[in-house]
């Protein structure tokens, strides 16, 4: 039996694009201590002590600052980890993310 050939051609997409990136913001509040914010920045976002201090002061003076840019899954994971640490210590620290 001869094979039938279809008139429909399949086209494969080979172009891949980079995943969308998200900025993670840390917000200022009146209850979370500066020392704790520095600790979170160092432990969760892997900032050096000097960089963490600088970011903490930026948050303190301008109400929020970008602490990193990540893919959505990584941004969400870091936000959850930082929020969990804050709740354990009794702080209302707030982090958000938005597309870059």
N, C-alpha and C positions, 0 to 999 in steps of 0.2 A: 504494500500500500504506500503510495507516495504521500509525503507530508505536505499539508496545506500551509501556505505562507500567508500570514496575516498582512493586511494593508495598513495596520496600525503599527507605528514605530514607537518604541519606548525611548524616552529621553531621561537620562539620569542627571540629577543635579550634582555637580562636583564642587561648586563654589561654597565654601564654608565661611561663616562670619564669626567674628569674635563675640562672646557673650556680653550682654549689656552689663555695664558697671554701675555700682551704687555707692554714693557717698554716705558714710556713717557719721552722724552728728551726735555730739554729747552736749546736753543742755545744762545750764546753770540752775541751781536752786539754793534756797537759804538754809538747807539742813545737811546736805552731804558735805563732809569735810574735804578740805583741799588735799589732805594727805591721802584720803581714800581715793579720790579722783586720780591722783598720781599713781597709786598702787594699781588701779584698774588699767590705766593707760600702759603701764609697764607689763603687767601680767597677761592681759587679754590682747592688747594691740601691739605688744612687743616694741614699745618705744623705749629709748634710752632715758635715764633719769633726767638729763638736761632737757630733752625733747618733751618729756611728760610734764615737767615743771612749766615750760613755755606754753604748752597747750592748755594746761590747767589755768594759767593766768589769762590766756586769751578767752577761755570760757567764762572766767570770773568777770572780765571786763566787758565782753560783748554778748553775753547770754548764751552763745553756742559756738561750737567750732567743729570743723571737719577733722575727724581723727583717723580716717582712712578711706580708701576707695577699693571696693572688692566686688566680686561677682555676687549675685543675689544670695545664694546659699551661704557663702562665707560671711557676708554682711549680717545676715539673719542669725547665724550661729554665734558670732562675736557679740551681737546685741543681747542675745539671750543669756550668754555666759556672764556678761557684765551686769545685766539686770539681776540675775540670780545671786551674784556676789553681793550686790547692793542690798537686796532684800534680806539676805542672811545677816547682814550687819545692821539692818533697820533703816537704811537710807532710801529716799525716794528718787534716786538717780534715774534720769530719763535719757534714752538714746533713740534716735530715729534714723531712717535711711530714705534716700530719694535718688532717682536716676540721675546719672551724671549728665 
